[in-house]
Amino acid sequence: MNKTIFSILLLFVTQIFINQPSKAVEINCNSPVHKNKPRCKGENGKPKKEETTLDPETGLMVIEMESDIEWAEQNPKIPYNNIVKLTSSFDGSVDYAVFDRDYKKDFSNSYNIKEYTILTKWTADYVQAIYFVKENCSYFGCPNFISDEGNLSSPLEIKFKDKNFTLYGDDGRFTLPNDFINLVKNTKDYKGLAIRKNNRFVPMGEGTVEKLSQLYSKAIRKWEIPKISLNPSEVKNESSIKEIAGKSLPKVVTVKSSRGQGTGFFINNDGLLITNRHVIGSGTKGKIQIETATGAKLFANVIFVSREDDFAVLKTIGENYPSSIAICYSSYPVPGEEVIALGSPRGLTNTITRGIVSAFRRSGNFEGFATSGASLIQTDAAINPGNSGGPLLNSRGEVIGINTFARTTTGGTQGLNFAVSIIDILQQLNVERPDLSGIKDSSLNECGNITVY
């Protein structure tokens, strides 16, 4: 009898919790209830003191920390609901971030209540997200045992207000689209930001959204478009993969920054090279290290960052740098063309992959990497982490696009790789076509380069 009554009461209480709307967990570290929680503890178990200072560069109140802090763990010693100024010891670059930790319990199984924790790092360029799952929770708490944890997988769905955004990325890091940035920047209502995990939306704290709104209003740098000139290149009408690789690889470099590693290539003989924005970030200060195919180490300054089409322009320091690679500036590719992707996937420099143009499409839902209406080249040539920013070449060795991302999914989808069209990038940079006066039309190919036999 007692067991029957207990079961009925348990079912009743379960239904009450199931029907309750989910909401972000706010922890006040000054409260006697929460002051001893791990996130509120400092060194040696003492209460954590978070001091904000005025950042002279942005006018924001920030907490200053090193960028290599261990934040992606169960109980990191990081400040939440604050703007954190992160300075890299690698290259001196500066980034601004807001950290958030939120929870949601799953009461669908009263015998095994689960708690999902989402830990996020939000910047002006990307969101990085990890999760922890605890099982056998009660209505009053959870054991310390974690049954599952890791990076949130691609694609990631986030929601703010009544708009959903589907983001693609690698290793738990996802580029944020400009539409999302502008929506948060201009909001006056800080409710409604959530991340989907296992078909459940986990809400973010209102304090996080408020700080992000301030961050996006003041910490995003505006860049002046540099003056860039191009010259037509000499290309063979028919070249083997071996010939293209031998000629092009010396003009492709590995780009290293506090963000990680990617690829870049030289577009003219003035020492200008292009890479992806998500390789170097949008607020980078200090020098970027680049490494040539021969292992020579050079440095470059960031002179332009595009938030629209995920690319950046770097200017090499000094005069000893590789020559430019041929650019296809006057003709879009067509499906079925053979293509070659060059880069440094996972740090493996001088890597070549081969495929075809699978489709030529508008960006559509990929606004984290390109503006709506921008041209994307879909290819089955492998593009892996580290390939980002490298050139996608046609069968003559001319750049037709910048390798940008692979549409990876939890189901392991293969062969869905994308490059932003080089023509769209040149148009955004207001690059004029080379002066072709004095060159016979018969010697020019459809890309605007000079054919040699």
C-alpha positions in Angstrom: 0.0 0.0 0.0 2.7 2.4 1.0 4.6 1.6 -2.3 1.4 2.3 -4.3 0.9 5.7 -2.6 4.6 6.6 -3.1 4.4 5.7 -6.8 1.4 7.9 -7.3 3.1 10.8 -5.5 6.2 10.3 -7.6 4.2 10.3 -10.8 2.4 13.4 -9.7 5.6 15.3 -8.9 7.2 14.2 -12.1 4.4 15.6 -14.2 4.7 18.9 -12.4 8.4 19.2 -13.3 7.9 18.0 -16.8 5.3 20.7 -17.5 7.5 23.4 -16.1 9.2 25.7 -18.8 12.9 25.4 -18.8 15.0 28.4 -17.8 18.6 29.3 -17.4 20.1 28.7 -14.0 21.4 31.8 -12.4 24.0 31.4 -9.5 24.7 34.4 -7.2 28.1 33.8 -5.7 27.3 36.2 -3.0 24.4 34.1 -1.8 25.1 31.8 1.3 23.4 29.0 -0.7 25.8 29.2 -3.6 29.0 30.7 -2.2 30.6 27.2 -1.7 29.8 25.9 -5.2 32.8 25.1 -7.4 32.2 28.0 -9.8 32.2 30.5 -6.9 35.5 29.3 -5.4 38.9 30.8 -6.0 42.4 29.6 -5.2 42.8 27.4 -2.1 39.0 27.3 -1.7 38.7 31.0 -0.9 35.8 33.0 -2.3 36.5 34.1 -5.9 36.9 37.8 -6.5 36.2 39.1 -10.0 37.4 42.6 -10.6 36.5 44.5 -13.7 38.6 47.3 -15.2 37.9 49.8 -18.0 39.4 48.6 -21.3 40.8 51.7 -23.0 40.5 50.2 -26.5 36.8 49.5 -26.4 35.4 51.4 -23.5 34.1 48.1 -22.0 34.3 47.0 -18.4 36.3 43.7 -18.7 38.0 41.1 -16.6 41.6 40.4 -18.0 42.9 36.9 -18.4 45.2 34.9 -20.6 43.6 33.3 -23.6 45.1 29.8 -22.8 43.0 29.3 -19.6 41.5 25.9 -19.1 37.8 26.7 -19.5 36.5 23.6 -21.3 36.2 21.4 -18.2 33.6 20.5 -15.6 34.4 23.2 -13.0 36.6 25.8 -14.7 37.8 28.9 -12.8 36.4 31.4 -15.2 34.0 34.4 -14.7 30.5 34.1 -16.0 28.2 36.8 -17.3 31.2 39.2 -17.7 33.1 40.4 -20.7 36.6 38.8 -20.5 39.6 40.3 -22.3 41.8 37.4 -23.4 45.4 38.1 -24.3 47.4 35.4 -26.1 50.9 34.6 -24.9 51.5 33.1 -28.4 51.3 36.2 -30.5 50.0 38.9 -28.3 46.6 39.0 -30.0 43.5 40.1 -28.0 40.1 38.7 -28.0 36.9 39.4 -26.0 34.6 36.6 -24.8 31.6 36.0 -22.6 31.4 32.6 -20.9 28.1 30.9 -20.0 27.2 27.7 -18.1 23.6 26.6 -18.1 21.6 23.5 -17.2 18.5 21.6 -18.2 17.0 18.5 -16.5 15.2 15.7 -18.4 12.4 14.2 -16.3 11.0 12.0 -19.1 12.3 9.0 -17.2 11.5 9.3 -13.5 13.8 6.4 -12.7 16.8 8.0 -14.5 16.6 11.8 -14.4 19.4 13.4 -16.5 21.0 16.8 -16.2 22.5 18.4 -19.4 25.1 21.1 -18.8 26.2 23.3 -21.7 29.4 25.4 -21.2 29.9 28.0 -23.9 32.4 30.6 -24.9 31.0 33.4 -27.1 33.2 35.9 -29.0 32.6 38.3 -31.9 33.5 35.5 -34.3 32.5 32.2 -33.0 30.8 30.2 -30.2 32.6 27.2 -28.7 30.5 24.7 -26.8 31.0 21.6 -24.7 28.5 19.5 -22.8 28.3 17.3 -19.7 25.6 14.7 -18.9 24.9 13.5 -15.4 22.4 10.6 -14.7 20.5 9.3 -11.7 19.7 12.8 -10.6 17.0 13.5 -8.0 14.8 16.6 -8.0 17.2 18.3 -5.6 20.6 17.6 -7.2 22.8 15.3 -9.2 25.8 13.0 -8.3 29.2 14.1 -9.5 29.4 11.2 -11.9 29.5 12.3 -15.5 28.1 9.7 -18.0 28.9 11.6 -21.2 30.8 14.7 -22.2 32.5 16.3 -25.2 32.3 19.0 -27.9 28.9 19.8 -29.3 28.8 18.2 -32.8 28.2 19.9 -36.1 25.8 21.2 -37.2 24.9 23.3 -34.1 21.5 25.0 -33.9 21.1 28.1 -31.9 18.0 30.2 -31.5 17.5 33.8 -30.5 14.1 35.4 -30.4 12.1 33.8 -33.2 15.0 33.1 -35.5 17.0 29.8 -35.8 20.6 29.6 -37.0 22.3 26.5 -38.2 26.1 26.6 -37.7 28.8 24.4 -39.0 32.2 23.9 -37.5 34.9 21.6 -36.2 36.1 20.6 -32.7 33.2 22.3 -31.0 33.8 25.8 -32.6 31.3 27.4 -34.8 31.5 30.6 -36.8 28.7 33.1 -35.9 26.8 34.7 -38.8 26.5 38.4 -39.1 22.7 38.3 -38.8 23.0 36.8 -35.4 25.6 39.3 -34.3 23.4 42.2 -35.4 20.3 40.7 -33.8 22.0 40.4 -30.4 23.8 43.8 -30.8 20.5 45.7 -31.4 18.3 43.9 -28.8 16.9 45.5 -25.7 15.3 42.3 -24.5 17.9 39.8 -23.3 15.7 36.7 -23.1 15.5 34.0 -25.7 19.0 32.7 -26.5 19.2 28.9 -26.5 21.3 26.1 -27.9 19.9 22.8 -29.1 21.4 19.6 -27.6 19.9 16.2 -28.4 16.6 17.8 -29.5 16.4 19.9 -26.4 16.9 23.6 -26.3 19.1 24.6 -23.3 18.6 28.4 -22.6 21.5 30.8 -22.0 21.4 33.3 -19.2 20.0 36.8 -19.8 23.2 38.2 -18.3 25.2 36.5 -21.0 23.0 38.1 -23.7 23.3 41.5 -22.1 27.1 41.3 -22.1 27.2 40.0 -25.7 25.1 42.9 -26.8 27.7 45.3 -25.2 30.5 43.3 -26.7 29.1 43.3 -30.2 28.4 47.0 -30.0 31.9 48.1 -29.1 34.5 45.4 -29.7 34.1 44.7 -33.4 36.6 46.5 -35.4 35.9 48.3 -38.7 38.5 47.9 -41.4 39.4 50.0 -44.3 39.5 48.2 -47.6 43.2 48.0 -48.8 44.2 48.9 -52.3 45.0 45.7 -54.2 46.2 45.3 -57.8 46.4 42.1 -59.8 48.4 41.1 -62.8 47.6 38.4 -65.3 49.6 35.2 -64.9 51.0 32.8 -67.4 49.4 29.4 -67.2 49.6 26.2 -69.3 46.5 25.2 -71.1 46.8 21.7 -70.0 48.8 20.7 -66.8 49.1 17.5 -64.8 48.4 17.4 -61.1 52.1 17.0 -60.5 52.9 20.1 -62.5 50.2 22.2 -60.8 51.4 21.1 -57.4 55.0 21.8 -58.2 54.2 25.3 -59.3 51.5 26.2 -56.8 52.7 24.7 -53.4 55.6 27.2 -53.0 53.0 30.0 -53.1 50.9 28.5 -50.4 51.7 29.0 -46.7 50.7 27.7 -43.3 49.1 30.4 -41.1 49.6 30.1 -37.3 47.8 32.3 -34.8 46.4 32.1 -31.3 43.2 30.7 -32.9 45.1 27.7 -34.3 46.4 26.8 -37.7 45.2 27.3 -41.2 46.4 28.0 -44.8 46.9 31.0 -46.9 48.1 31.9 -50.4 49.7 34.9 -52.1 47.5 36.9 -54.5 50.0 39.4 -55.8 53.7 40.2 -55.9 53.3 42.9 -53.2 53.4 40.3 -50.4 49.6 40.2 -49.9 48.1 36.9 -49.0 44.5 35.7 -48.2 43.3 33.3 -45.5 40.0 32.7 -43.7 38.8 35.1 -41.0 38.1 32.2 -38.7 41.8 31.3 -38.9 43.0 34.6 -37.4 40.0 36.2 -35.9 38.5 39.7 -36.5 40.2 41.7 -33.7 43.7 40.4 -34.1 46.6 42.5 -32.9 50.3 41.6 -33.2 52.0 39.6 -35.9 50.8 36.4 -37.5 53.3 33.7 -38.1 53.4 32.1 -41.5 55.5 29.2 -42.7 56.3 28.5 -46.4 56.4 25.1 -48.1 60.2 25.0 -47.6 59.8 25.6 -43.8 60.9 29.2 -43.8 59.2 31.3 -41.2 57.8 34.7 -41.9 55.5 37.2 -40.2 52.6 39.2 -41.5 50.2 41.9 -40.3 46.4 41.7 -40.7 45.3 44.6 -42.9 41.7 43.7 -43.6 39.1 41.3 -42.2 35.7 40.6 -43.8 32.9 39.6 -41.6 30.7 39.0 -44.6 32.6 36.3 -46.5 34.9 34.9 -43.9 38.3 36.0 -45.3 41.2 38.2 -44.2 44.1 39.9 -46.0 47.6 39.8 -44.6 50.6 41.9 -45.5 54.0 40.1 -45.2 56.7 41.8 -43.3 59.9 42.2 -45.3 60.7 41.6 -48.9 61.6 37.9 -49.0 58.3 36.2 -49.7 56.9 33.8 -52.3 55.4 35.0 -55.6 51.7 35.1 -56.3 49.6 32.3 -57.5 47.4 32.6 -60.7 43.9 34.0 -60.0 40.8 33.2 -62.0 39.2 36.6 -61.8 36.8 36.6 -64.7 35.0 33.3 -64.9 33.0 31.2 -62.4 33.5 27.4 -62.4 30.8 25.0 -63.6 29.8 21.6 -62.2 31.9 18.7 -63.3 35.2 20.7 -63.5 38.2 19.0 -62.0 39.6 20.9 -58.9 42.5 20.6 -56.5 42.6 21.8 -52.9 45.9 22.7 -51.3 46.5 23.3 -47.6 47.7 22.0 -44.3 45.0 19.8 -42.8 45.7 19.0 -39.2 49.1 20.6 -39.6 50.2 18.3 -42.5 51.7 20.9 -44.8 51.8 20.6 -48.6 48.8 18.4 -48.8 46.9 18.0 -52.1 43.4 16.6 -52.5 41.6 16.2 -55.8 37.9 16.2 -56.8 35.3 17.9 -59.0 33.0 20.9 -58.7 29.9 19.1 -57.3 27.7 22.2 -57.5 27.9 26.0 -57.8 25.3 27.6 -55.5 24.4 30.6 -53.4 25.2 30.6 -49.8 21.6 30.1 -48.6 21.8 28.7 -45.0 25.6 29.0 -44.8 25.6 32.6 -43.6 28.3 32.0 -41.0 30.8 31.7 -43.8 29.3 33.9 -46.6 26.7 36.5 -47.1 23.3 35.5 -48.4 23.6 35.5 -52.1 27.4 34.9 -52.2 28.8 32.2 -54.5 29.9 29.0 -52.9 31.7 26.2 -54.7 30.7 22.8 -53.5 33.3 20.1 -54.1 34.1 16.5 -53.1 37.8 17.4 -52.8 38.5 16.9 -49.1 38.6 20.0 -47.0 39.6 19.3 -43.4 40.5 21.5 -40.4 43.7 23.2 -41.3 42.8 23.5 -45.0 40.8 26.6 -44.2 42.1 29.6 -46.2 43.9 27.5 -48.8 43.3 27.8 -52.5 40.9 25.7 -54.6 42.4 25.4 -58.1 41.1 24.5 -61.5 42.8 22.2 -63.9 45.2 24.9 -65.0 46.3 25.8 -61.5 44.2 29.0 -61.2 42.5 29.9 -57.9 38.8 29.7 -58.2 37.9 29.8 -54.5 39.1 29.8 -50.9 38.6 26.5 -49.0 36.4 27.4 -46.2 34.5 24.6 -44.5 33.1 21.0 -44.7 29.5 20.4 -43.9 30.1 17.7 -41.3 27.3 16.1 -39.4 26.9 13.6 -36.6 25.9 11.0 -39.3 29.4 11.3 -40.8 28.3 12.8 -44.1 31.2 12.9 -46.5 32.1 14.9 -49.6 30.2 18.1 -48.8 33.0 20.7 -48.9 32.8 24.3 -49.7 34.9 27.2 -51.0 33.9 30.8 -51.3 34.3 32.1 -54.8 37.5 34.2 -55.4 35.5 36.5 -57.7 33.1 37.4 -54.9 36.0 38.1 -52.6 37.8 40.3 -55.2 34.5 42.2 -55.7 34.2 42.9 -52.0 37.8 44.2 -52.0 37.0 46.5 -55.0 39.9 44.9 -56.9 39.9 46.1 -60.5 40.7 43.7 -63.3 44.3 43.9 -64.6 45.2 46.1 -67.5 45.2 43.8 -70.5 46.0 46.4 -73.2 48.8 45.2 -75.4 47.9 41.5 -74.8 46.4 39.7 -77.8 42.9 38.5 -77.0 43.7 35.1 -78.6 46.3 34.4 -75.8 43.9 35.1 -73.0 41.8 32.3 -71.4 38.4 32.6 -69.8 39.9 33.4 -66.4 41.8 36.4 -67.9 45.3 34.8 -67.7 47.8 34.4 -70.5 47.9 30.9 -72.1 51.3 29.4 -72.8 52.0 26.1 -74.6 
